[in-house]
Each structure stands twice: as structure tokens, then as C-alpha cells.
Amino acid sequence: MTGSGALRFSPLDAEHRALGARMVPFGGWDMPIQYEGVLEEHRACREHAVVFDVSHLGSVSVRGPGAFDLLQRTLTNDLNRIEAGRAQYTHLLDPNDAHVVDDIIVWWVEEHDFIVMPNASNTDRIALALAGAETTVTVEDITASRVVLAVQGPQARARLRRIMPDASTVARFAVQPFRWDGTDGYVAGTGYTGEAGVELHVPVAAAASCWQALIGEGIVPAGLGARDTLRLEAGLPLHGHELGPGITPLQAGLGWVIRFDKGEFRGSDPLRAEQERGPRRRLRGLLAAGRRFPRAGYPVLVGGEPVGEVTSGNFSPMLGRGIALAFVPPDLGVGAEVEIDIRGKLTPASVVALPFVKATPERD
């Protein structure tokens, strides 16, 4: 969101409206929530390929000889575990209580050149956390200079191959340059649906032609509604629900993004203290007994007593059941039986392993 609080618009706003998209405010941006319908777009991603405009996500360029060290001492994961040409999921923590300020994908594009991709509403916060700490580093918000298109689904690469062969070859969590319509962009083997796919970082000048080419190849335009139901079936956390104030990576079951052995980083002391005493709650997946589905804030009960709260819930198009993510006591593991208060009716549910739905194998 801009300083005035006005909504921002994707460079593809006119394309979305021409397709009849339903637009809604999200993270300070006016973005498409659906085109034909959430259910249809969800299934299209599971069965063949869709494209999401996710330009509301931030892009912060961090470059210079000190960029690596700056990111190492600021973020939780260890860049020594990857190399240039790879992407890494990581967290920025609050230095006082280690709650997750944001979850981030870092694209390591060249030796001293990184693109840090925060959530929509956190771009300014991330840029501020990185800026001014290292004189050999340039930190620049480049969000307005590009669009980000997520092409996802078991046929994503096969369909991309026909129009963008150099982009279709990127491996999972790899990053590489590609050219489109006379411009230079980047492609990464990343996404937020649980399905195979890529994310294209395309200069604004080529955004419309890229979008149109993808649609012309039969890749279905999908809105943020389907993106949310897909990520929920995949058991992926959403900032503001499973991550945010009061929530640490250990509580969210994301301890694998923490690398204490790399040395000190922002928030490492309070997080290490929590690890030693054990988190007081854990994020779990809940599978409801029927089609009724919970929403964020609904109580989770054991023996009639509240023990936790749903953070995200919805109807699973692929399972035909209600599913939810919820924070519950750490001793409630897979197989435990609970109840969810869904609008005054207690609905039985089981704690299940995540993801709720596994990815569809890639195919041509």
C-alpha cells in the first residue's frame, strides 16, 4: 500500500478486467479473486495448468559485495546451503519475541545479486529491515518495475515449452534468466499451490504480451481465491493466519527454515530459548468428518473443552470435506480426534498429516 493508503494496481489490471475478473482489495492492491469461478480454477490447476498474477508480492533487489552477509544475519535460513541460481524459503523474525514478521522467498540470481520477495503488505517493512545496515549493499524496491506470473499445474512446463522454451527448463527451486518480447526477466521453479510450476519475473514493458501468450496456450487464468484453496490443501502457511504476530516458526512447524548453526541472526536468541523449553502450541492439519467447513477463529475442542483455534479453513474441492489448519497443544499429534465448533455445531475432525492433497505428477 502506498503512503496515502490508496490501492495499487497490477500492470495487468486492464487484462484482468477484459476477462471479466472479479477484483478485490488484497494487501493494498486491487487484484483478481476469480474469473470463471474458484472451484473451476482450483481444479484446472490440479488437472492441467493455470496462471496467477501475483504482482502484489514485493520484489526487493539486494545487491553488492556485502549482500550475502547482510541476508545471512537478517534472515533465518542459511544461504550456504544453496548457491547462485537457486531459490530459498526463509523467515524474517522480530528481534524481541521471534515472531514471524514475514515469510520470504530469496532468489539468488548472481554472485552478489539477490531478489527478496516478501508478502504484499510487508515490502516496506522488509526493505527497512535490510536498508542502512551495510554500506556495500544497495537495497531497492523494484516491485513497480515488473510483474510476477505464477504458472502452476502438472502441465505447466509442457505448455510453457511451446512458447518460452528457455523458461520451461528451470528446475524446482532453481532460478535462471530468460528473454521475452525483447526484455530480460527471471524464472524460478517456485510456487504456492503444492503443484509443479514456475514463477516468471517479467519487466512491465512485456507483461501484457507475456500474459496473452500464456492464455493463448490454453493456460487458464486463475484468481487469488483458487490460490488460497490450493495452498490450504497443500498445507502451506499464509501470513496473517499461520504466521505473524505471536507466532514463531517452531509453533508453525517450520523449524526446518531455522539454521542456528550458521551463527547469530535477527531473532535467534528468543527463538533458541523457545526451542529449549519447547513451543507451547503446534500447527496441525484437521480433516472434518463432513462437508461443513470451518473458518479462521473457530474453536477446536477436546472433551468439550477449547484447546485451540482454526487459523485457516475451507471446503476442499479435491477431498469433498472441510479442512483446516489450527494451533493446538503440541501433544495432539496425527490421529488425534477433536471437534470444531462450526457456527454453534460441534463437528468431529481428525488431526492428519500434511499436505491434505499431494501434487499431481507432471505430464505433457
C-alpha positions in Angstrom: 0.0 0.0 0.0 1.2 3.5 -0.8 1.8 6.0 1.9 -1.5 7.6 1.2 -3.4 4.3 1.7 -4.5 4.3 -2.0 -4.9 0.9 -3.7 -2.2 -0.1 -6.1 -3.0 -1.8 -9.4 -1.2 -4.5 -11.3 0.3 -3.6 -14.7 -2.2 -6.3 -15.9 -5.2 -4.6 -14.4 -6.8 -4.0 -17.9 -6.2 -7.6 -18.9 -8.0 -8.9 -15.9 -11.0 -6.6 -16.3 -11.2 -7.6 -20.0 -11.6 -11.2 -18.9 -14.4 -10.3 -16.5 -12.3 -10.9 -13.4 -13.9 -10.1 -10.0 -11.5 -7.6 -8.4 -11.0 -7.2 -4.6 -8.6 -5.3 -2.4 -5.8 -7.6 -1.1 -2.6 -6.5 0.7 -3.0 -2.9 -0.6 -3.6 -4.0 -4.2 -6.7 -4.4 -6.3 -6.3 -8.0 -7.5 -8.5 -10.7 -9.2 -10.2 -13.0 -6.8 -11.7 -15.2 -9.6 -12.6 -15.3 -13.3 -15.0 -18.1 -14.1 -15.1 -19.4 -10.5 -12.9 -20.6 -7.7 -13.8 -24.2 -8.0 -13.2 -24.4 -11.7 -9.8 -22.6 -11.4 -8.8 -24.8 -8.5 -9.5 -28.0 -10.5 -7.7 -26.6 -13.6 -4.6 -26.2 -11.5 -4.8 -29.7 -10.2 -5.6 -31.2 -13.6 -3.6 -29.1 -16.2 -2.3 -25.5 -15.8 -3.3 -22.1 -14.6 -1.6 -18.7 -14.4 -1.9 -16.3 -11.4 -0.9 -12.7 -11.5 0.9 -12.4 -8.2 2.4 -8.9 -8.8 1.1 -7.8 -5.5 4.0 -9.7 -3.9 7.0 -7.5 -3.3 10.4 -7.6 -5.0 13.4 -6.1 -3.2 16.7 -6.0 -5.0 19.6 -6.6 -2.6 23.0 -6.4 -4.4 26.6 -5.6 -3.7 29.6 -7.4 -2.1 28.0 -7.4 1.3 24.6 -8.7 0.2 25.2 -12.3 1.2 26.4 -11.4 4.7 23.5 -9.0 5.2 20.9 -11.6 4.3 22.7 -14.2 6.4 22.5 -12.2 9.6 19.0 -10.9 8.9 17.1 -14.0 7.8 16.7 -17.4 9.4 17.8 -19.9 6.7 21.4 -20.5 5.6 22.4 -19.3 2.1 25.5 -21.5 2.4 23.1 -24.5 1.7 22.4 -23.2 -1.8 24.3 -21.2 -4.4 23.7 -18.6 -7.1 21.0 -19.8 -9.5 18.9 -21.2 -6.6 15.9 -20.0 -4.5 15.4 -20.4 -0.8 12.4 -20.1 1.6 13.2 -18.2 4.8 11.8 -16.0 7.5 12.4 -12.5 8.9 11.8 -12.6 12.7 11.0 -10.0 15.3 14.2 -9.5 17.3 12.3 -9.4 20.7 10.0 -12.4 20.6 11.0 -14.2 17.4 7.5 -14.0 15.8 7.5 -14.2 12.0 7.4 -10.7 10.6 7.3 -12.3 7.2 8.0 -15.4 5.2 10.1 -14.8 2.2 11.5 -16.4 -1.0 15.0 -15.3 -1.8 16.1 -15.7 -5.5 19.9 -15.7 -5.7 20.3 -14.6 -9.3 24.0 -13.8 -9.4 27.0 -13.9 -7.1 26.2 -10.5 -5.4 22.7 -10.1 -6.6 19.5 -11.3 -4.9 15.8 -10.6 -5.2 14.0 -10.8 -1.9 10.2 -11.5 -2.3 8.1 -10.6 0.7 4.3 -10.7 1.1 2.3 -7.8 -0.4 1.8 -5.7 2.7 5.3 -6.3 4.1 7.5 -4.9 1.3 8.3 -1.6 3.0 9.0 -3.4 6.3 11.4 -5.9 4.7 13.2 -3.1 2.8 13.6 -1.2 6.0 15.0 -4.2 7.8 17.6 -4.6 5.2 18.4 -0.9 4.4 21.2 1.1 6.0 22.9 -1.8 7.7 25.7 -2.3 5.2 27.4 0.3 3.1 28.5 -2.2 0.4 24.9 -3.2 -0.3 22.2 -1.5 -2.4 18.6 -2.2 -1.3 15.9 -1.2 -3.8 12.2 -1.8 -4.0 11.7 -2.9 -7.7 8.1 -4.0 -7.3 6.8 -1.4 -9.8 9.2 -2.4 -12.5 7.9 -6.0 -13.1 5.0 -8.4 -13.0 5.2 -11.8 -11.4 3.2 -14.6 -13.1 2.8 -18.0 -11.4 2.2 -20.7 -13.9 1.2 -23.8 -11.9 -0.1 -27.3 -12.5 1.0 -30.7 -13.8 1.1 -29.4 -17.4 2.7 -26.0 -16.6 6.2 -26.7 -18.0 4.8 -28.6 -21.0 2.7 -25.7 -22.1 5.4 -23.2 -21.4 7.8 -25.2 -23.6 5.8 -24.3 -26.7 6.2 -20.5 -26.2 9.0 -20.0 -23.7 11.4 -23.0 -24.0 14.2 -21.3 -22.0 11.8 -20.7 -19.1 10.3 -24.2 -19.1 13.5 -25.9 -18.3 14.0 -24.4 -14.8 14.3 -27.0 -12.1 12.5 -26.9 -8.8 13.8 -24.1 -6.7 16.3 -23.1 -9.4 16.5 -19.5 -10.8 17.6 -18.5 -14.2 17.3 -15.6 -16.7 15.1 -15.8 -19.7 14.0 -13.4 -22.5 10.6 -12.5 -23.6 9.5 -10.0 -26.2 12.9 -8.3 -26.2 13.2 -8.0 -22.5 15.2 -9.8 -19.8 13.5 -11.4 -16.9 14.0 -14.3 -14.4 12.2 -17.5 -13.9 12.2 -19.7 -10.8 10.9 -23.2 -10.1 8.7 -22.0 -7.2 5.1 -21.6 -6.4 2.4 -21.6 -3.7 -0.1 -24.2 -4.8 1.6 -27.5 -4.0 1.7 -28.3 -7.7 4.6 -28.2 -10.0 5.2 -24.9 -11.9 7.3 -21.8 -12.2 7.1 -18.1 -11.4 8.0 -15.5 -14.1 9.6 -12.2 -13.1 8.8 -10.2 -16.3 9.5 -6.5 -17.0 6.4 -4.3 -17.1 7.0 -3.5 -20.8 6.5 -7.1 -21.8 3.8 -8.0 -19.2 0.7 -7.9 -21.3 2.3 -9.8 -24.2 3.5 -12.5 -21.8 0.1 -12.8 -20.2 -1.7 -13.0 -23.5 0.7 -15.7 -24.8 0.1 -17.8 -21.7 -3.6 -17.5 -22.0 -3.3 -18.2 -25.8 -1.6 -21.5 -25.0 -4.7 -22.7 -23.0 -3.3 -21.9 -19.6 -6.3 -20.9 -17.5 -6.3 -17.5 -15.7 -6.9 -18.1 -12.0 -7.5 -15.7 -9.2 -6.4 -15.4 -5.6 -9.5 -17.4 -4.4 -8.2 -20.6 -6.0 -4.7 -19.8 -4.9 -5.8 -19.8 -1.3 -7.8 -23.1 -1.5 -4.8 -24.7 -3.3 -2.3 -23.6 -0.7 -4.6 -24.8 2.1 -4.9 -28.3 0.5 -1.1 -28.2 0.3 -0.9 -27.3 4.0 1.1 -24.1 3.2 1.0 -21.2 5.8 -0.4 -17.8 5.0 1.0 -14.7 6.6 -1.6 -13.1 8.8 -3.1 -16.6 9.6 -0.5 -19.2 10.3 2.4 -16.7 10.5 2.5 -13.3 12.1 2.5 -11.5 15.5 2.7 -14.0 18.3 3.6 -16.9 16.0 7.1 -18.3 15.8 8.5 -20.7 13.1 8.6 -23.5 15.7 5.0 -23.1 16.6 4.1 -23.2 12.8 6.1 -26.4 12.4 8.6 -24.7 10.2 11.7 -25.4 12.2 13.5 -26.6 9.0 13.9 -22.9 7.9 15.9 -22.2 11.0 19.7 -22.7 10.9 21.2 -21.9 14.3 24.5 -23.5 13.2 25.2 -20.6 10.8 25.6 -18.2 13.6 23.6 -15.3 15.1 20.7 -13.8 13.1 17.9 -11.5 13.9 15.6 -13.1 16.5 17.9 -16.1 17.1 18.2 -15.6 20.9 14.4 -15.7 21.8 13.9 -18.4 19.2 16.6 -20.6 20.7 15.1 -20.1 24.1 11.7 -21.3 22.8 13.4 -24.3 21.3 15.0 -25.3 24.6 11.7 -25.0 26.5 9.5 -26.4 23.7 6.8 -24.5 21.9 3.5 -24.2 23.7 1.4 -25.0 20.6 1.8 -26.5 17.2 0.1 -26.0 13.9 -1.8 -29.1 12.7 -4.0 -30.1 9.8 -7.6 -31.0 10.7 -9.9 -33.1 8.4 -13.5 -32.6 9.2 -16.0 -35.5 9.2 -18.3 -34.0 6.6 -18.7 -31.2 4.0 -19.2 -28.5 6.6 -16.1 -26.4 6.7 -14.5 -24.2 9.5 -13.2 -20.7 9.2 -10.4 -18.8 10.9 -11.2 -18.2 14.5 -13.5 -21.2 15.1 -12.7 -23.1 18.4 -11.1 -26.5 18.4 -12.2 -28.7 21.4 -11.2 -31.9 23.1 -13.6 -33.5 25.6 -15.8 -30.4 25.3 -13.0 -28.0 26.3 -11.4 -25.5 24.0 -7.8 -26.3 23.2 -7.0 -24.2 20.2 -8.3 -22.2 17.2 -8.6 -22.6 13.5 -6.3 -20.3 11.6 -7.5 -21.2 8.0 -10.3 -23.3 6.9 -12.4 -24.1 3.8 -14.1 -26.7 1.7 -11.5 -28.9 -0.1 -12.6 -29.3 -3.7 -10.5 -32.4 -4.2 -11.5 -34.2 -0.9 -15.1 -33.1 -0.7 -14.6 -32.4 3.0 -13.9 -29.5 5.3 -10.2 -29.0 6.1 -8.4 -26.6 8.4 -5.1 -25.5 9.8 -5.2 -24.9 13.6 -2.9 -24.2 16.5 -3.4 -26.9 19.2 -1.4 -28.3 22.1 1.8 -30.0 20.9 0.8 -33.4 22.2 -2.2 -33.5 19.8 -0.5 -35.4 17.0 -1.6 -37.2 13.9 -4.5 -39.5 14.6 -5.9 -37.5 17.5 -9.7 -36.8 17.4 -11.0 -33.3 18.1 -14.2 -31.3 17.5 -14.6 -27.9 15.7 -17.3 -25.5 16.7 -18.7 -24.6 13.3 -21.3 -21.9 13.8 -22.5 -23.5 17.1 -22.5 -27.1 15.8 -19.7 -29.4 17.1 -18.2 -31.2 14.0 -15.8 -34.2 14.5 -12.4 -33.9 12.9 -9.1 -35.8 12.9 -5.5 -34.5 13.1 -3.9 -35.6 9.8 -0.5 -35.4 8.2 0.1 -32.6 5.7 -0.4 -32.0 2.9 -4.1 -32.7 2.7 -3.7 -33.3 -1.1 -0.5 -34.4 -2.8 0.8 -32.8 -6.0 -0.3 -34.3 -9.3 2.6 -35.9 -11.3 3.8 -33.6 -14.1 2.8 -34.6 -17.6 2.8 -33.4 -21.2 
